[in-house]
Amino acid sequence: MTERHEPERHGPEHPTQRREARIIPLRLIGQATLRSAEAAVLFRTGTRTIRPIEVLLLSPILVPLTIVVLLLLLAWFVLWLTAVSSLVAVNLIRDITSVVWRLNGAVLRAP
């Protein structure tokens, strides 16, 4: 049998080492330090992880901000609920008054 040498389709014709595709695993930040190769990949891609000390330093800002956002959402919901309940109440009062006026007219016209 003759061996046939075909050049690679997307690369040079001389044999080179194949790069292995690496998936950088998501792991807890505090468990282990990054290896230099992983750190280089993260630096090149612009990916950055947040460390626990950074979260701790940001918490005085994040906690009140979260509370304010949740209170604003609650206020928006209460205003919406007030508007809907007022519309329901207006329709209910209108229906009841029209029934009362109709009954009063029927009572007044009765012999």
MARNUPA-437336 format. One record per residue: residue number from 1; residue in one letter; x, y, z of N, C-alpha, C in turn. Coordinates in steps of 0.2 Angstrom, whole numbers, plus 5000, padded with zeros to 4 digits. Example, Ala and Ser with C-alpha at 12.3 -4.5 7.8 and 13.67 -1.06 7.14 Angstrom:
2
NODE num residu n_east n_north n_up ca_east ca_north ca_up c_east c_north c_up
NODE   1      a   5066    4972 5039    5062     4978  5039   5066    4984 5039
NODE   2      s   5064    4989 5035    5068     4995  5036   5064    5000 5039
This chain:
111
NODE num residu n_east n_north n_up ca_east ca_north ca_up c_east c_north c_up
NODE   1      m   5004    4994 5000    5000     5000  5000   5004    5006 5000
NODE   2      t   5002    5011 4996    5006     5017  4996   5003    5022 5001
NODE   3      e   5007    5025 5005    5004     5030  5009   5003    5037 5005
NODE   4      r   4998    5040 5006    4997     5046  5003   4997    5052 5008
NODE   5      h   5001    5057 5006    5001     5062  5011   4997    5068 5008
NODE   6      e   4992    5070 5012    4988     5075  5010   4990    5081 5015
NODE   7      p   4990    5087 5012    4991     5093  5016   4985    5095 5020
NODE   8      e   4986    5098 5025    4981     5100  5030   4977    5105 5026
NODE   9      r   4971    5105 5027    4966     5110  5023   4967    5117 5026
NODE  10      h   4968    5118 5032    4968     5125  5035   4975    5127 5038
NODE  11      g   4980    5124 5035    4986     5126  5039   4992    5125 5034
NODE  12      p   4998    5125 5037    5004     5124  5033   5005    5117 5031
NODE  13      e   5009    5115 5026    5009     5109  5024   5014    5105 5028
NODE  14      h   5019    5108 5032    5023     5104  5036   5020    5102 5042
NODE  15      p   5021    5096 5045    5018     5094  5051   5020    5098 5057
NODE  16      t   5015    5100 5060    5016     5104  5067   5012    5101 5072
NODE  17      q   5013    5103 5078    5009     5100  5084   5002    5103 5084
NODE  18      r   4998    5098 5085    4991     5101  5085   4989    5104 5092
NODE  19      r   4986    5109 5092    4984     5112  5098   4978    5109 5100
NODE  20      e   4978    5108 5107    4972     5105  5110   4967    5110 5112
NODE  21      a   4961    5110 5110    4956     5115  5113   4955    5114 5120
NODE  22      r   4956    5119 5124    4955     5119  5131   4949    5122 5133
NODE  23      i   4945    5119 5138    4939     5123  5141   4941    5125 5148
NODE  24      i   4941    5131 5149    4943     5133  5156   4937    5132 5160
NODE  25      p   4938    5128 5165    4932     5126  5169   4930    5132 5174
NODE  26      l   4924    5132 5175    4921     5137  5180   4922    5134 5187
NODE  27      r   4925    5137 5191    4926     5134  5198   4926    5140 5203
NODE  28      l   4925    5138 5209    4925     5143  5214   4931    5147 5214
NODE  29      i   4931    5153 5216    4937     5157  5215   4942    5156 5220
NODE  30      g   4940    5155 5226    4944     5154  5232   4948    5147 5232
NODE  31      q   4946    5143 5228    4948     5136  5229   4956    5135 5227
NODE  32      a   4957    5138 5221    4964     5137  5219   4966    5143 5215
NODE  33      t   4972    5144 5214    4975     5149  5210   4975    5147 5203
NODE  34      l   4975    5152 5198    4975     5150  5191   4982    5148 5189
NODE  35      r   4983    5143 5185    4989     5142  5182   4991    5148 5177
NODE  36      s   4997    5148 5175    4999     5154  5171   4996    5154 5164
NODE  37      a   4996    5148 5161    4993     5147  5155   4985    5149 5155
NODE  38      e   4982    5147 5160    4975     5149  5161   4974    5157 5162
NODE  39      a   4979    5160 5166    4979     5167  5167   4980    5171 5161
NODE  40      a   4985    5168 5157    4986     5171  5150   4980    5171 5146
NODE  41      v   4976    5166 5145    4970     5165  5141   4965    5170 5144
NODE  42      l   4964    5170 5150    4959     5175  5153   4961    5182 5152
NODE  43      f   4968    5184 5152    4970     5191  5151   4969    5193 5144
NODE  44      r   4970    5188 5139    4970     5190  5132   4962    5190 5130
NODE  45      t   4958    5187 5133    4951     5187  5131   4947    5193 5135
NODE  46      g   4950    5196 5139    4947     5201  5143   4943    5198 5149
NODE  47      t   4943    5192 5150    4939     5189  5155   4942    5191 5162
NODE  48      r   4938    5193 5167    4940     5194  5173   4935    5191 5178
NODE  49      t   4938    5188 5184    4934     5185  5189   4934    5190 5195
NODE  50      i   4929    5190 5199    4928     5194  5204   4930    5190 5211
NODE  51      r   4935    5193 5214    4937     5189  5220   4933    5191 5226
NODE  52      p   4933    5187 5231    4928     5188  5237   4930    5194 5241
NODE  53      i   4936    5196 5241    4938     5203  5244   4935    5208 5241
NODE  54      e   4934    5208 5234    4931     5213  5230   4923    5213 5231
NODE  55      v   4920    5208 5232    4913     5207  5234   4912    5211 5241
NODE  56      l   4917    5209 5245    4916     5212  5252   4917    5219 5252
NODE  57      l   4922    5222 5248    4922     5229  5248   4917    5233 5244
NODE  58      l   4913    5229 5239    4908     5232  5236   4901    5231 5240
NODE  59      s   4901    5227 5245    4895     5226  5248   4891    5232 5251
NODE  60      p   4895    5237 5254    4892     5243  5257   4888    5247 5251
NODE  61      i   4890    5246 5245    4887     5249  5240   4881    5245 5237
NODE  62      l   4882    5239 5236    4878     5234  5233   4871    5233 5238
NODE  63      v   4872    5232 5244    4867     5231  5248   4862    5236 5249
NODE  64      p   4863    5242 5250    4858     5248  5250   4855    5249 5243
NODE  65      l   4860    5248 5238    4857     5249  5231   4852    5244 5229
NODE  66      t   4853    5237 5232    4848     5232  5231   4842    5233 5234
NODE  67      i   4842    5236 5241    4836     5238  5245   4832    5243 5241
NODE  68      v   4836    5248 5239    4832     5254  5235   4828    5251 5229
NODE  69      v   4832    5247 5225    4828     5244  5219   4822    5240 5221
NODE  70      l   4823    5236 5226    4817     5232  5228   4812    5236 5231
NODE  71      l   4813    5241 5235    4808     5246  5237   4804    5250 5232
NODE  72      l   4808    5252 5227    4805     5255  5221   4801    5250 5217
NODE  73      l   4803    5244 5216    4798     5239  5213   4792    5238 5217
NODE  74      l   4793    5238 5224    4787     5237  5228   4782    5243 5227
NODE  75      a   4785    5249 5227    4781     5255  5227   4777    5255 5220
NODE  76      w   4781    5253 5214    4778     5253  5208   4772    5248 5208
NODE  77      f   4773    5242 5211    4767     5237  5211   4761    5240 5215
NODE  78      v   4763    5243 5221    4757     5246  5225   4753    5251 5221
NODE  79      l   4757    5255 5218    4753     5260  5213   4749    5257 5208
NODE  80      w   4752    5252 5205    4748     5249  5200   4742    5245 5203
NODE  81      l   4743    5242 5209    4737     5239  5212   4732    5244 5214
NODE  82      t   4734    5250 5216    4729     5255  5218   4725    5258 5212
NODE  83      a   4729    5258 5206    4725     5261  5200   4720    5255 5198
NODE  84      v   4722    5249 5198    4717     5244  5196   4712    5243 5201
NODE  85      s   4713    5244 5207    4707     5243  5212   4703    5249 5212
NODE  86      s   4705    5255 5210    4701     5261  5210   4697    5260 5204
NODE  87      l   4699    5258 5198    4695     5256  5192   4690    5251 5194
NODE  88      v   4691    5246 5197    4686     5241  5199   4681    5244 5204
NODE  89      a   4683    5248 5208    4679     5251  5213   4674    5256 5209
NODE  90      v   4677    5260 5205    4672     5265  5201   4667    5261 5197
NODE  91      n   4669    5255 5194    4664     5252  5190   4659    5248 5194
NODE  92      l   4661    5246 5200    4656     5243  5205   4651    5248 5207
NODE  93      i   4654    5254 5209    4649     5259  5212   4645    5261 5206
NODE  94      r   4647    5262 5200    4643     5264  5194   4637    5259 5193
NODE  95      d   4639    5252 5193    4634     5247  5192   4629    5247 5198
NODE  96      i   4631    5248 5204    4626     5248  5210   4622    5254 5210
NODE  97      t   4624    5260 5208    4620     5266  5208   4615    5265 5202
NODE  98      s   4617    5262 5196    4612     5262  5191   4607    5257 5193
NODE  99      v   4608    5251 5196    4603     5247  5199   4599    5250 5204
NODE 100      v   4601    5254 5208    4597     5258  5213   4593    5263 5210
NODE 101      w   4595    5266 5205    4591     5271  5202   4585    5268 5198
NODE 102      r   4587    5262 5195    4582     5258  5191   4577    5256 5196
NODE 103      l   4579    5253 5201    4574     5251  5206   4570    5256 5209
NODE 104      n   4573    5262 5211    4569     5268  5213   4564    5270 5208
NODE 105      g   4566    5270 5202    4561     5272  5196   4555    5268 5196
NODE 106      a   4557    5261 5197    4552     5256  5196   4547    5257 5202
NODE 107      v   4550    5258 5208    4545     5259  5214   4541    5265 5213
NODE 108      l   4544    5271 5211    4540     5277  5210   4535    5276 5205
NODE 109      r   4536    5272 5200    4530     5271  5194   4525    5266 5196
NODE 110      a   4527    5262 5201    4522     5257  5203   4515    5260 5206
NODE 111      p   4510    5257 5204    4503     5260  5207   4502    5259 5214
